[in-house]
């Protein structure tokens, strides 16, 4: 029996948002993100230390008994909204959501699993699932050397699938070769692990099921990152068109532009509903979570790209410059559009879930 999803933000979630937004405002901005991205080392270790340790974001999904916050996917979604608003390079999605959820889906009573979860929750280590960023929750899971692994450059441990199970492999036992990404704020790499390296965490079937659960949580909460990105683009566009004047009038007062921004606002509101629904379904472990995730990704991915494109176009010439941060948002939106399954892939999954024959 399905329950009505709670799409509103709780007081605790609002407090968490305020803390994360304040931290990001103090420790990062789009100009500094751009400088670090140009240098090829986008990560700010001090930012991650503060986000993971001081705010406790890294352990939101981890039970208190293992040193986490004992919160849930709704709170993690709030963090991702704020990270999306700043395109801050941080391994929260890959480590604190996907890898953490994968481990939580295993037997937490095992010392190796419990110990790793405790270290992730404290922010002492970063774990990354050794699959391409583009892997959908229902896709064939790759084994062996894999390309397109997000945040591999900052990972301390990789969760790697082999025919006989899921392994935790320390970075020193893996080969990481950087690749050139479209999104400079989320670097990619090819990762290869030695066949005999690592600690086995689960057998083949249990390991694959856990990885799919981790990817499902990642895809569902990625919608919240896309929501935050779209919100920033809309707000920045409204601000710019209010301040930019032509013919002695704000360009935002021109009817054609007002209509475009009004349409984008409607899309962002709808994206918020879809993203919150996915986060809530994951938080209560609803049997309809795969459906909610498919809806969120099929919709939010397109909204984020459209918002970034409108932001760039309505900024006119300044939007085309490297110095303006809008290109960071467009590249993140385009990268997110194919992350954890494309919108088309999720539409196919949605059609199958509701027994609707795809065209």
Secondary structure, DSSP 4 states (H G I P E B T S, - for coil): -------SPPHHHHHHHHHHHHHHHHH--HHHHHHHHHHT----HHHHHIIIIIS-GGGTTS-GGGTS----HHHHHHHHHHHHHHT---TIIIIIIIIHHHHHTS-TTSHHHHHHHHHHHHTS--EEESS-TT--TTSPPP-SSEEEEETGGG-SEEEEEETTEEEEEEGGGEEEEEE--SSTTS-EEEEEE-TT-SEEEE-HHHHHHHHHHHHHHHHHHHHHHHHHHHHHHHHHHHHHHHH-EETTEEGGGSHHHHHHHHHHHHHHHHHHHHHHHHHHHHHTT-TTHHHHHHHHHHHHHHHHHHHHHHHHHHTGGGGGSSSSTHHHHHHHHHHHHHTTS-HHHHHHHHHHHTT----
